[in-house]
Structure formats: C-alpha cells, structure tokens
Amino acid sequence: MQDSISDNSTKELANNPAAMDLHEKLMNSFSDDWMERESDPDLYPEFYGGSFIDNDGIFVIAIKGDRDRYYKELISRLGTDNFKVETVQYSYKQMMQVMDKIDAFLVDTTIPESHPVLSHFAGAYPDVMENRVKVNLTVVSKEITDAFKQDISNSPLIVFAQGEIPELF
C-alpha cells in the first residue's frame, strides 16, 4: 500500500524539506498514528483527495468539495498558506476503500489462481495526481477488466493500465 503522496512526489519530498514538513503536519492533523494507519480509509477526512509535489516543487493538497471552506480548514491545520489546493472528484478515503476491495480479493484463498485477474494482476495504487485507483495488469483486455469489475469493483475510480509484475530482489 502506498502513502497519500504519489510515488513521483516521494523523491521530490526528499529534496524539499518544507513540503515534507507540511505533509507530516497535515497527516498528523488527521491522526497521531497515521503512519501505522495510512491504508485505513477511516484515517482520511471526506474532503481530502491526497497530496503531491507539483513540477514547481510546491506542496499541493487535493480537495473534494467546497474549495474555499476546506482551504481555510487546511490553513488552520497547517498554520500556513504556503501550499496550493486543487479540486478533485474523488476523496482519498474513496480510493482507499477501493484498495481495500482489491486487497480483500487478493488474499481470498477461495479464488482460484487461474482467475483472469489473479493471472494478470501486476499491482494497484491510489494515483493522487490522476485522482484514480490505477490497476496494472500484464494484459489489459475486455475479458480481464470485465472479470475485475464483476468480482472486485466496478467503481468509476478505477483505471486499468498495462504493467509488469514487479521483480523482487
């Protein structure tokens, strides 16, 4: 499972201590034990859509809902307005709920290994910058995506992409 900062932004955070501080302060405002609970959908408020570092190195918080109201709330939580907000359609909580469904399917021992999704699953993650859950399959076909939609989730948050199974070193 992945944190609310996108993979592309993780490297940027390491080079941007101010953004890292804002991210940690934001996450701590959700819960002191956020590191242990980062995959728990209940950790995230309904308005939070995730966060990332943009191409200019600025910390961006995605907001679902009333931009002005939540921008003010975020300033209060962070004690600064040194960040940008962008409005999104889906909350991070919604993305994590979809991830829970995927995880439940993957650990279900009653599902045969020959299931089209299990045979071609290459990973899934909440893509904060795209505001979707990205599901990587080794082969993207109607048969496989239909099986996914039927047996796991038919959520509009999901986008399918071709990907390879990560190699373990």
C-alpha positions in Angstrom: 0.0 0.0 0.0 1.2 3.5 -0.6 1.0 6.8 1.3 -1.1 9.7 0.1 1.9 11.3 -1.5 2.3 9.9 -5.0 5.4 7.8 -6.0 6.6 10.6 -8.3 6.4 13.1 -5.5 8.3 10.9 -2.9 11.7 11.8 -4.5 10.7 15.5 -4.6 9.8 15.4 -0.9 13.2 14.2 0.0 14.6 17.2 -1.7 12.0 19.6 -0.3 12.1 19.6 3.5 9.4 22.3 3.7 6.9 20.2 1.7 7.8 17.2 3.8 7.1 19.2 7.0 3.7 20.3 5.6 2.9 16.7 4.6 3.8 15.4 8.0 1.9 18.2 9.8 -1.2 17.5 7.6 -1.1 13.8 8.2 -0.6 14.3 12.0 -3.7 16.6 11.9 -5.6 13.5 10.7 -4.2 11.2 13.4 -1.1 10.9 15.6 -0.8 7.2 14.5 -1.2 8.0 10.7 2.0 6.0 9.8 0.5 2.8 11.2 -2.9 3.5 9.7 -2.0 5.0 6.3 -4.0 2.3 4.4 -7.1 2.8 6.7 -9.8 4.7 4.8 -11.2 6.0 8.1 -8.0 7.9 8.7 -8.8 10.4 5.9 -11.5 13.2 6.1 -14.1 13.1 3.3 -12.6 16.3 1.7 -9.0 15.1 1.4 -8.1 13.9 -2.1 -4.4 13.3 -1.4 -1.3 15.4 -1.8 1.8 15.7 -4.0 4.6 18.0 -5.1 4.0 19.8 -8.4 6.6 20.5 -11.1 7.5 23.7 -9.4 8.2 22.0 -6.1 5.1 23.3 -4.4 3.1 21.1 -2.0 -0.4 20.6 -3.4 -3.4 19.3 -1.5 -6.3 17.8 -3.5 -9.7 18.7 -2.1 -13.1 17.2 -2.8 -15.9 19.5 -2.2 -16.1 23.2 -1.1 -12.6 24.5 -2.1 -12.8 27.7 0.0 -14.1 26.1 3.1 -11.5 23.3 3.1 -8.7 25.7 2.1 -9.4 27.7 5.3 -9.5 24.5 7.3 -6.2 23.4 5.8 -4.6 26.7 6.7 -5.8 26.2 10.2 -4.4 22.7 10.4 -1.1 23.6 8.9 -0.6 27.1 10.3 0.4 28.4 6.9 -1.0 29.1 3.4 2.3 28.0 1.8 0.6 25.3 -0.3 -1.7 25.1 -3.3 -5.1 23.3 -3.5 -6.7 21.6 -6.4 -10.2 20.4 -6.6 -10.8 16.7 -7.4 -13.8 14.4 -7.9 -12.9 11.6 -5.5 -11.6 11.6 -2.0 -8.5 9.7 -0.8 -10.9 7.8 1.5 -12.8 6.6 -1.5 -9.6 5.5 -3.2 -8.5 3.6 -0.1 -12.0 1.9 0.1 -11.4 0.6 -3.5 -7.9 -0.5 -2.5 -9.5 -2.5 0.4 -11.7 -4.3 -2.0 -8.7 -5.2 -4.2 -6.7 -6.3 -1.2 -9.6 -8.5 0.1 -9.9 -10.2 -3.3 -6.1 -10.8 -3.5 -6.0 -12.5 -0.1 -9.2 -14.6 -0.6 -7.9 -18.2 -0.7 -11.2 -19.4 -2.2 -10.4 -17.6 -5.5 -8.7 -20.0 -7.9 -5.2 -19.0 -9.1 -6.5 -19.3 -12.7 -8.9 -16.4 -12.2 -8.2 -13.9 -15.0 -7.4 -11.1 -12.6 -5.1 -13.1 -10.5 -3.3 -14.4 -13.6 -2.6 -10.9 -14.9 -2.5 -8.7 -11.8 0.6 -6.5 -11.6 -0.3 -4.1 -8.9 -2.7 -1.3 -7.8 -2.2 2.0 -6.1 -4.1 5.3 -5.5 -2.8 7.7 -8.1 -3.3 11.0 -6.4 -2.2 13.1 -9.4 -4.8 11.4 -11.6 -7.4 11.1 -8.7 -8.0 7.5 -9.6 -7.0 4.0 -8.4 -4.6 2.6 -11.0 -4.8 -1.1 -11.6 -1.9 -2.6 -13.5 -2.4 -5.8 -15.5 0.1 -7.7 -17.5 -2.6 -7.9 -20.3 -5.4 -5.4 -20.5 -8.4 -7.0 -22.2 -12.1 -6.8 -22.0 -12.3 -10.3 -20.5 -9.9 -9.4 -17.7 -11.3 -5.9 -16.9 -14.9 -7.3 -17.0 -13.8 -10.0 -14.5 -12.3 -7.3 -12.3 -15.4 -5.2 -12.5 -17.7 -8.2 -11.7 -15.6 -9.9 -9.0 -13.8 -7.0 -7.3 -15.2 -3.5 -8.0 -16.9 -1.6 -10.8 -16.0 1.7 -9.3 -15.6 4.7 -11.6 -12.4 5.5 -9.7 -10.6 2.6 -11.3 -8.4 2.9 -14.4 -6.6 0.0 -16.0 -3.1 0.1 -17.4 -0.6 -2.3 -18.8 2.1 -3.1 -16.4 4.6 -5.7 -15.4 4.7 -7.7 -12.2 7.5 -6.1 -10.1 10.6 -8.2 -9.7 11.7 -9.0 -6.2 15.3 -8.6 -5.5 
